Amino acid sequence: MVRLSLVYQPPCFLTWFSRTSFFLAGFYTLSLACSVLIIRYGVLHAVNPPSKTLRGMFVLASVITGFAGGGVAIFFWKATRYCIGAWGGFALALFIQCFHSGGVIRPIGYRWILYIGKSVCQQIASPF
């Protein structure tokens, strides 16, 4: 999460955008989304814990999805530069939630308020 937060913050405030930052933003976003879906629907409902081979396949799926997301972010770089501020705010909100087991904010409604509010504030603070 620290790495995810550090990728998004400099482009938002320092007004420099490179294709690498676009790729990393798309990579981490879709890789995280794939990992969450795999853990939620593939691991938590399993009767037995996954084997080492299956865990490796989960990581491989997340990496491949991340490369696809990074490629899409580079391909649509003119639109990506407008969204990178909101991505940074969302990453920062996820980082804040990581400080405590189960999340700093427990009620799900307030979590959504944190995610949306931080994304909007970061998007407004970004230069584009």
Number of C-alpha atoms within 10 A of each C-alpha: 15 12 10 19 20 13 19 24 19 15 20 26 13 10 10 11 14 11 15 13 20 27 23 20 27 25 24 24 19 20 24 18 14 20 18 13 13 16 13 11 10 14 15 12 10 10 7 8 12 14 9 9 9 11 13 12 12 19 16 13 15 23 19 16 22 25 18 17 22 25 17 16 24 22 14 12 17 11 11 19 22 15 18 26 28 24 25 27 27 25 27 23 20 20 16 18 19 15 10 10 8 9 15 12 15 12 9 10 9 11 17 13 11 19 19 16 16 22 23 18 14 22 21 13 14 22 15 12
